[in-house]
Amino acid sequence: MKAILLDLDGTLSHMDTDKFLKTYIYALAQNFTKWVEPKEFMQQVMRSTEVMVRNNDINKTNKEVFLEDFSAAVELEEDLLWEIFYRFYSEDFSQFRKMVTTNSVGRELVISAKAKGWKVAVASNPVHPKVAMEERVRWGGLEPQQVDFVPSIEEMHYCKPNPLYFAEVAKAIGVEPTSCIMVGNDEQEDLVASKIGMKTFYITSDIKEEVKADYKGKLEYLLNLIKTDEISV
C-alpha cells in the first residue's frame, strides 16, 4: 500500500501564520470577555496549546489535555469552554478564509495520488476541532471527502513534532509508516516523520538547502514524480 501525508499551511495553502493566529485568537477571545481579559486569554491559549503539544499520554486526547490545562488556568468548567470554543469554530472560523491563499497544485496532487491508488491523509497539527480542520482543508482547495483522513483535536492523542503523531495518522488510514511519505515545509515538524520509517518530501524553492529529506523541491516536482511513477514508498 502507498499513502501520502500532507501538511496544510505552507503546503496546500499559504498564510502569514503569526498574523493569522493573532487575528483569529483575538476574535475567539471576544467570546470569553465575561470571564477572561482578551490578552490573558490569548496567552493562555498558547500556553495550553504548548502543554498539549508536549503530551505523550495515549490515554488522553488532545482535546482532553488542552481543556484540562485551560480550565484550571481560567477557572471555567471544561464543558462550558468546549461549548464556546466549538460554537466559534463552527460559526465564525470560516471568515478567516480571506487571510489564506490556496496552492492550486495541491488539489491536482491529491487527485493524481488518489488516481494512482494512494491513500491521502492531511497531516497538519490537530489543534482545532474537526469542523475547523475540515474548513482548513477547503481553504486548500479540497473537500474533506477527497482525502482519507483529517486529524482533529477530538480524536488525536499527539501533535507534531512527536513521531507518535505520524504513527497515529498512518494507523488511522490503515497503512504502515514505512509505506508513507510525509510532505511539508517545516523541517522540525514534518521531517521528523522519518524517525518512524516514513519517507519525506521537503517543500522548498531552494533545492540546495541543507535539510535531511528523501526528496525536496517545489510541490510541482512532487506532482510530476507521482504522475510519472517515479516515487516509491
N, C-alpha and C positions, 0 to 999 in steps of 0.2 A: 504494500500500500504506500501511497505518497500523500503528503499533506504540506500545505504552505501556511505559515502563521504570519499574519500581517499586523504591524503596528498601525495606529491611526494617525496621530499628529506627526507631521513630517514625512509621512509615507502615503497614506490615502488622502490626506488633507493637510493644509498648511495654515498656521496662525501665529500671531505674536503671543506665545504662551503666557508670559508674565502679564501682559495687558489683559488677556482673556481671563485668567484666573482672578485677577484683582476686580475686574468688572463684574463677573458673574457671582463671585462670592460676596461682593458688596451688595448686590441685588438680593441674594439669598439672605443676607444679614438683616434686611429690612423686615423680614417675616418674624424676627426674634427680638425686635426692639423693646417689646413689653418686658423682656426678662434680661437681655444682654445688650450692652452697648456695642454698636457695629464693629468698632476697632478690636475690641476684646473678642468678639465672635469670630472675626476673620483670623485672628491669631490662634484661637483655639481650634479652628478647623484645620489649620496647618499642623498644629501640634498633635491632634488626634489622628490625622492622616499619617503622620510620621510613625506614631505608635502602631498603626495598622500595617504600614509597610514593613516594619521590623518583626511583625508577628510570625511565629513558627508553630503555633498550636493548631494542629489539624482538626481539633475538636471545636474550634470557633471559626465562624465565617468572618469575612472582612467586615460585614455589617455589624456583627456582634462585638467585635473588637473596637470598632470605631465608636459605636453608640455607648458602649460601656465606659470608655475613657471620656467621651464628650459629656455624657450625662453627669458623671462625677465632678467634672470641672465646672459646669454651669448650673448644677443642681436642678436639673429638669428630668422628668421621667423619660425613659427611653422610648416608650410608646408615643408620647407626645412629640418628641424630637423627630422620630421617623415619620409620623403623620405629616408634619410641616415640611420636612425635607422632601418627602415623596410628592406632596402636592406641588411644590415648587418645580421639581424636575419634570413632573407630568404636564404642568400647565404653562410654565414660564421659561423653561430652559431653551426651548426651540427658538426664542427670539435672538439668541446669541449666534445663530447661524450666519448672520451678516458679518461676523468677525472672522469667518473661516472661508478659505478658498479650496475648491476641490481639485485634486490631481486626477485629471481625466484618464491618465494612463492606468491608474489603479483599478478602475472599473473594467477596462479591457483586460488587464492582467487576471483579475478574478474570473471573468468569463472564459478566458483562454485556459486557465488552470482547471476549471470545472469541466471544460470540454475534453481535457486530456484525462479526466478521471481522478483528478486530485481532490482531496478534501481541502476546504479553505476555512481557517479559523481567524477571527480577529484576536490579536494578542496585545491589546492596549491594557494599561493598568486598570484593574477593576475597582475603581474608587467611586463609581457612580451607580445608582440603581439601574436595573435592566432597561427601564423605559428611556433613560438618558443615554445609556451606551448604544442602544439601537438608534436613537436620534443622531448620535455622532457618526454612526455607520452611514446614515442618509447624507450627512454632510460630506462623506467621502464618495458620494455619487452612486451609492448602492442601496438596495432594500435589504433589511435584515435577513429575509428568507433566501437571499442569494448566497449567503455563507452558511457554513455548517454549525458555527458556534460563535456566540457573542458573550464574553465573560461579563460578570456583574458583581457588585459588592454583596448582593444577597447570597450568591452561590459559591463564590471562590473563597479559598482559605489563605491564599498567599498573594503577594504583589511582586512586581519586578523591583529590584533585580534578583530576587530569590530564585534560584534554579528550580525549586519545587513548584513555582508558578507555572513554568513551561511544561513540567511533567503533568500538572493538573489539566492544562489545556489539551495536551496530547491524549490523556486518558478520556477527556470529555468527548473527543471525536473518534475514539477507538483506534488510535494509531500509536505505535511505539515511537518514542522520541527519536530513535535513530532513523526513522522513516520520514522525518520532518525537516523543513528548512524554515528558519526564523528570519523575517525580513524587517529591518528597521533602520533608523538613522541615529540611534543613540548607542554609542559604544558601550557605556557602562550598563545600561538597562537591557539592551537587546542581545548583544553578542555573548552575554553570559549563558545563553541557551546552549552554547557549545559544551558546557560542563556536564550536561546530561546526554551528550551524544548527538545533538541536533546540528545540522549544517547551518551556516549563517550567511546572509547577504546583507552587506552594509551599504546603505544608500548614501552616496557622496558624488559630488561633481568633480572631485579630485581623486583620481584612481591611484595617485602616488601617495595618498595619505597613509601614514603608518598605523594600520589597525590590523588586528588578527581576525580575519574573516575568511571563509571559504570563497566568497565572491564579493566584489564591490563594484560600484558604479551607479549610474542613474537607474531609475525604475524601468526605463525603456530597454535597458540592457537585459534586465531580468525577464521582461516580457518576451524579448527575442529568444532568450535561452529556452523559455518554456515552449514557445511556438515551434522551435526547431528541434525540440527534444534533446537539447544539449546540456541539460541539467539533470542530475540524478540524485536520488537520496536513498 
